[in-house]
């Protein structure tokens, strides 16, 4: 997954916000298997009538991607 996308999702989790995927196209979110991440318990997917598909990290996903981000930065 794109490192910038990970930072966005981590930041959104800290603010308790959902992120519309229509704003994440430049991070190649369409190439990511969101359903698999949801099945793995890392991501929540919400289909909103006006905003489209929204995503948010679960606590498991937050800890997983935070550790991944720390490993990249070190």
N, C-alpha and C positions, 0 to 999 in steps of 0.2 A: 504494500500500500504506500502511496506517496507520502513522504515525510511531512509536507505542508498540510495535507489532509489529516494526518494523525494529530498534528498540533491544533488544527481547527476543532476536531472532535473532542480532544482533551479539554480545550478551553471552553467549549460549549457545555461539556459535562460539569465543569467547575461552576458555570453560571446557571446550571439546570435548564438549559435551552435545547430545543430540537433544531436541527439544521436541515433546511430544504435541499434536496439533492440537485434541484435545478440551478442552484448557485455554485455547485461543485463540479460542473462539467470540465473546467480547465484542469482539474486534478484527476481526470480519467476515472471518475467514480463509476461510469458505465461499464468499465472493464472489470470491476470488482464483483465477485459473487456475494451480494449483500445477503441473500437468503442463507448461504452457508455460514456467514458470520453470525447471523441470527440463530441458526441451528446450534452453533458452537457456544451460544450464550454471551457473545461479545458485543452484540449490537441489537438495538430495538428498531423496528421499522413501523412507521405509522402512516397510513394512507389518509390524507386530509382532502376533503372535497374541493377546497379552493387553492390550497398551497401545494397539492401533489404529494409526493412521497417525502416524508421527513425521517431523519435518522438521528439516533442518539446512542452513545456508548452505555453499556451496562456497567455496574461496578467492576465486574470481572474484566470487561473490555478496557475500562479505564486503567486498571492496574496492569493488565497485559501490555497495552500500548505505551503506558508511562515507562515501564521497565525497558521496553524496546527503544523508546526515545532516549532514555538515559544511556543505553549501550551505544547508540549512534553518536551521542555527544561526547562520550569518553574515548 
